[in-house]
Amino acid sequence: MLKQGLSQKLLQKLSPQQIQLMKLIQLPLTILEERIKQEIEENPALEESKTDEDIPGEEPLVVDESEDEYDEDGVLIDQPEMTSIDDFDEYDSLLSDDTPDYKLKANNYTEDEDDYKAPVVNSVSFFENLRHQLGMIKLSERDMEIGEYIIGNLDDDGYLRRDAESIADDLLFTKNITVSVAEIENILRKIQQLDPPGIGARDLRECLLIQLSRRPQTPVVKLAFKIIENHFDEFAKKHYEKLMDRLGIDEDTMKDIIEEISKLNPKPGLQINTAMDRDYSIIPDFIITINNDQLELQLNERNAPELNISREYKELLQSYKEGAKTNKSQKDALLFVKQKLDSAKWFIEAIQQRQQTLLITMSAIMNLQKEFFRTGDYTKLKPMILKDIADEVGLDISTISRVASNKYVQTPFGTFLLKDLFSEGMTTADGEEVSTKEIKKILELSIADEDKSKPYTDDQLCKILNEKGYPLARRTVAKYREQLGIPVARLRKQL
């Protein structure tokens, strides 16, 4: 038997504007620009602010930011009502698609200046590059198809990680080609003759051997080939003394062999990756400068686009208001136009709130890490976690995490990932609170200054740090060393 009853529940739900703001805060600068362009394309009531030359006397409609109050998620508490429709002078073509010629011309250059046009980059993919080279080898149509399939199985480093039996099975099921392992091995050897040297290798040892076989066969190259072919494990583990005794060579010859092998490329596939697959530049979201020994913070101008509400849509709203009382179609049009205007105003407010949240958060970080931003020295970093900044600015920790996510700050000493400035802290022997970033930097400098013929062990590094006032256990030193990507002492040893 069902029973009915009353109950009370307290639920916290984010409004659509809060959800949109949280998403905008998390976006890095390049993706934010794409998001704004998308919004402009989807909402005709929203547009980028026009210059004074485009519309004489036109003032962009923006939302007043003065005396705004924000909640812990960085959202305005009191939202202003929709700005009333202003009276504008008449102009020729309402919603016209014809653009005057003067708007299509740029007046920023003189007649003597060159009209620079950015070059068009024509890139070739990894697969296309190898396929083109394979086409220059005399192969039957069947072998060419097998070769292309093998190339398609290479990873980004240029290695073939799959065995010949699996490739043969795939060719039979997907292309109905019956091929033996020996045939695949034969075609693979032809692929390994392509450029850059080392392509098509199945492991690092084979990759190095392919490259050495194509170098001028000097005595050093021949010895290097012999070591990689027969003593690869010993060489990888840097058992140089054992190799010198076994091969009967002196230390100078061993140094020449090591230098020769160090010239080889362990990841040949990366050499022909296209420029389009790489990100060559970092666009900072924040810029910190030093003026008279004072830190000054500003947002990247691309973070603060000038958006306004379309004048045409505001005039449409005014005209539809007059006929909406008697005409149903105009009433529907009025609702559509008002919806677009509300959405445009909403988006402008979200962008402005994003700027405000980014600024107050970054200001708190800058004030806490003044010494670091003045010097660029990682040893000056203070312990800082998300909660410290959240407590300082009165926002939620999740909001601070979104602000720090995938964003960079440009300083006179370089550009830093904001997330890298956050770290845990520990107490030194003097009772001072220091950042783990500082300890890692000192550890890194200690290893850089070591005698490479007798590198420090983790126990020795632990003693060095303890002498400098950082009481760490050996396992903690080993953990920090691994986080820095530094190998153990035996693998750092050099002749």
N, C-alpha and C positions, 0 to 999 in steps of 0.2 A: 504494500500500500504506500502510495506516494504521499509525502508530507510537504506542505508549503510553509515557508518561513521567511522572515526578513533578516538580513545581515548587512553589516556595514564593512566596506573595504576601503583602504586608503591606497590608491595607486598613483604612481608618478609616470606621466606620459610626456614625451617631447612633442612640442608643436611642430608642424611642417617647417616653420621658419627656423626653429632650433636645429632640426635635422639638417636642413640645407646649410646653415651656418657652420655646423660641425664638419660637414664635408668640405666646405670651402676653406676652413682653417687648415685642414690637413693637406690640401693640395700644394705642391711646390709651384714655383713661379711659372715655369713653362706650361704646366698642365692648367694652371689658373687662366692663363691667356686663352688657351683653347676652350676652356669652359665659358669664358666671357663671350668669345666669338660665337659659340654654339647658342648661347642665350640670346644674343643679338639677332641671329638668323631665325630662331624660333619665335621670337616676340618682336613684331614690327613696332611696338610702342616704345621699345628700348633702343637707344642709339648712342654712339660715341659722341662726345661734345664736339660741336663744329667750331671752326675758327671764326674770328671776327670778319674775315674776308668773305666767308661763305654766307653768313647771315648778319648784316649790319645791325647793331643794337640788340642782338639776341643774347640773353643771359641764360646759361644752363640751369636747369632745375635740379637742385641737389637737396638732400635732406639736411636740415640743421642739426649739427652734432653738439651744440652747446648744451651743457648741463644735462647730458644723458646719463642715466643710471643703468648699470649692467648687473645681471645676476651672476651666479658662480660659473655659468657656462658662457659668459660673455655676450649674452643676449639683452637687448634693451628691455627694461622693465615697462616703461610707459611708451607705447608706440604712438606717434602722432597720426592724426587723421590724414586722409588723402588731401593733398594740396589742391585748393580750389582752382578752377580754370580761369586763367588770366585773359584779358582782352589783348589781342594782337592785331597789328595792321594787316590789311588784306594783301595777299600776294597771288601771283598769276595762276599757278597750276596746283590745285589741291590733289595730293596723292598722285602727282604726275611722274611718269617713268622717264621723261626726257630730262637729261642733265645738261645744264648750260655748259658751253665749251670752256668758259673760264674756270670752271670747277675741275676740269680735267687737265689743266696745265699747272706745272710747278714753276714758281717764280723765284726759287731759291738759288739759281745759278746764273752766272753771266754768260754772254755769248762766247767768251774766250775759253771757258772751262770745258773740259772733255765730258762727254756724256758717258759716265761709267756704267757698265752693266755687269752684274755678277756672273761669273762663268757658270755654265751648267755642268754639273759633275756627272759623267757617264761611267757608272761603276759596273763591274762584272762580278757575278756571284762566284762563290767557291766552286760550286758544281759546274757552272758554265765554263770557268777557266780550265778546269781539268778535262771537261768534255771536249773543249776546243783542241787541247793538246792531244787528247786521245784520237781525235779525228785525223790528225796528221800522221798517225801510224797506220801502216797497211794492215787492216783487219777486215775480216768478212763481216757481213751484216749481223750474223749470229754472234760473233765474238764482240762486236761493237755493242750490242745490246747487253751482253753479259758484263762487259767492262763498265758501261754506264750504270748498271745495277750495283756493281761493286763500289763505284765512286759514290753512289747515293747512300751507301752504308758507312761511309767515313764519318767520323765525328768532327767536331769543330777544331780539334788539334791536328787533324789529318791522319789519325790512326784508324786502322780497321780492327775493331774490337770483337767482331764476330768470326766464328770458325768457318772453314770452307764447307763443312757438311751442312750447316744451317743455311748458308747462302744457296747451296745446291737444292735443298728442299724448297726454299722460297721460290727459286726460279722455276721449279717444276710446277708448283701450285699456282703461282701468280701469272707466269708467262708461258707455261706449258713448254718449257725448254728443259730437255734432259741433258745434264752436264755432269761430268765427273769431277772429283776433287782435284785430280791432276790438271784438268783444263782450267779450273779456277785458279790454281796456283800459277799456271803459266801466264794467264792474262794479268794476274796480280803483279807478277814480276815486271810486266811491261808498264803497268801503272806506276810502279815504283821507280821507273826511269823518268817520270815526268818531273816538272819543276813545281815548287822548290824541292830540293833533295830531302828525302825522308818521308815523303808522302806515301801512304799506303802501308806503312810499317805496322806490325802487330803488337809491338812493345817498344820500350825505350831503347833496349839493346839493339834491336834490328834497325831502329831509326838512326842511331849513331853509326852503325856499320854501313848503312846505305850512304850516308853523307861522307864518311871517311873513304869509301871506295871510289867516290867521284872527285876526291881532291888529288892534287899532284902527289905521286907516290914517293915522297921523300923518306929517308930512314926514320924520322920521327913519326910520320903518318903511318908507316908500316908497323912500328912498335905500338902505336896507339890502337891500330886495328887489331893487333894480336891480343892486347890487354882486354879490349872490349869483347872480343870474340871468346877468349878462353878464361879470363879472370874478371868478369864484369862485377860479380858480387864483392870481391875483395876491393876493387877500385871504388865501387859505390860506398863502401864502408870506410874508405880512406886508409886502408892497411898498406900504406906506401912502402914502409920498410920491408914488409914481407914480399911485396912485388919486386922491389929492387934486388933482394937476395935471390928470388926465384929466377928473374930474367938476367941477372948479372949486369945491371946498369947502375950508374952513379946518380947522385942526387940532382946534378944539373940536367942530365938527360930526362930524369923523371919530371922535373919542373917544366921542361919543354913539352913533354907528352901531356901533362895536365893543362898547359896553356893551349895546346892544339885542340884538345877535346872540349875545353871551355868555349871555343869559338863556334861549336856546333849548335844547332837550333833544336831543342828538345820538343818544341811544338811547331812544326813546320806549317800546319794548317792556318795558324794565326797570321802568317805572313801574307796570305792572299785573301784574307777577309775583306769585305768591302768597307769603304769609308762610311757608308750609310748605316752599318751595323754598330758603329762606335759613337760614343758621346765625347767629342773633343773638348768641350768647354763646360764650365760650371757657371750657372747664373746665380749670384747670391741674392737672397731675399732681404738681407740686412747689410747696411754699410756703416762701419764704425771708423771715424777719423779722429785724429788728435789735433786739437787746436789750443795752443798756449797751455800745453800739458793737461788739457781737459778733454775727456772723451765725449764725442758727439755722435749720436745715433740717428739714422734716418732709414726709412724703408726704400728699397729700390723703387724708382719711379714707375717701373712696370707693374709694381704691386698696387699702385693707386691709380687705376685708369679713370678718366673723367667720363662718367656716364650721365645721361640725362634722358628725360621722357620726351618722346617725339611731339613736337608742336602740332604736327598734322593730326595726331590722334587726340590731342587735347581739344583741338577745334572740332574734330568729328564728334567728340563727346558732347560738346556744347550744342552742335547742330542737331544731334539725335535727341537730346533732352527736350527740345522744343516740339518734336513730332511724335515722341514716344507715347503721349497720352491718348492719341487718336489712332495711331497706326501700329498694328501688331508687329509688322516686319521691322519697323524702326525701333520698337521696344526690344526685340531680339538683338538687333544690331547694337543698341545701347548697352545691353548686358555684356555682349562680346567685347566691345571697346573698353568698358569699365574693367572687365576681368583682365584684359591685357595691360591696362594702365596700372591696376593694383599689383599685378605680377611684376611689372617693370620697377615700380616704386619699392616693392618688397626686395627685389634683387639688389637695387642700389643700396638699400639699407644694410643688407647682408654683407656686401663688399666693404662698406664703411665700418661695420662692426668687426669684420675680419681685420682690417687695418688697425683698429683700436686695440684689439686683443693681441695682435702680433707686437705692437709697439710697447704696451705695458709689460708684456712678458719678457721681451728682449731687454727692456730697460732694467728690469729686476736682475736678469742674468748679468748684464754689463756692470751694474753696481756691485754685485757680489764678486765678480771676477775682474776687478779694475786692474790689478797688477798684471794679470795675464794679457789683457787687451792693450796694456801700455808697452809690454815687452815682447809678447809672442812666445814667451818661455813656458813650456809645459810644466816646469818645476814650480811655477808660480800659481798653478791651478789650485783652488781650494776645493775641498769636498763639497759636492753639490748633487742633490737628488731632486727628482720631480716635486716631491712634497715640500721641499724648502721653497721653491719658487711659487708653488700653489698657495702656501701659507702667506707668502709675501704679498702677492697681488690679489688674494681673495678669490681665486678661481679654482675649479675642480682639477684634480690631478690629470684626468683624461684630457682636459682642454690643453694643459701644459704639454702633455705628450703629443697631442696633435700639432701644436705649434712647433715643437722641436723635430717632428718627423720629416725627414728628407729635405731639410732646409739648411742653407749655408749662410755664413756671415763673413763678409769681406773686411779685413783689417789691414793696416799698413804692413803687417808681417806675413800676410797670406790669407787664403780663404779656408775656413774651417767648417766641418760638418757640425751643426749645432748639437747633435746628439753626443758627439765625442767629448763635449765639455762637461758632461754629467759623469760623475764617478762616486764610488763609495769612499769612505775615509777610514783612517786608522790613527792611533795615537803613537807618537814617537817616544823614545826613551826620556825626552825632556817634557813629555806631557802635552806636546803640541799636536793639534789635529791636522793631518796632511791627506792629500788626495792620493788614491792608488795610481793615478796618472803620473804623479810626481815620482813615485817609487819606480814605476815601469821605465820612466825616462832615465832615471839614475842607473837602473839595471842595464838599460840599452847602452848608455855611455860607458859603463864599466866594461861591458863585453867588447865595445868598439875599441877600447884602449888596451885590451889584453895582448899578450904575446901570442901571435897566431900559431907559432910552433908549439906552444904549450898553453892552450886555451884553458880558461877557468872551468872547473867542474861546478856543479850546483852547490856542493858543500862550500867551495871557496867563495862563490858568489854570495852565499848566505852569510859567511863571515865578514865579507866586505861591506854588505849592507848593514849588518849589526854594528860594525865599527863606526858607520856613518850615522848611527842613531835610529835605524829602522829595524826593530826586533821582529824578524820574520823566521818562520820555520823553513827547512829545506824544501818541503813539498810545496809551500806557497811560492817560493822562488822559482821552482820548476814550472808551476802553473802560469806564473807571469811570463816566464821565458817562452812557453809554448803559445801564449796569447799574442806575444810579439812576433811569432813566426820564426824564432831563432832556434836552430837545431842544438842537439847536445854537443858537449865539448869535443868528442871524437870526430864528429862530422864537421866541426869548424876548424879542424886542424889543417894547417898549410905547411908546406916545406919551406 
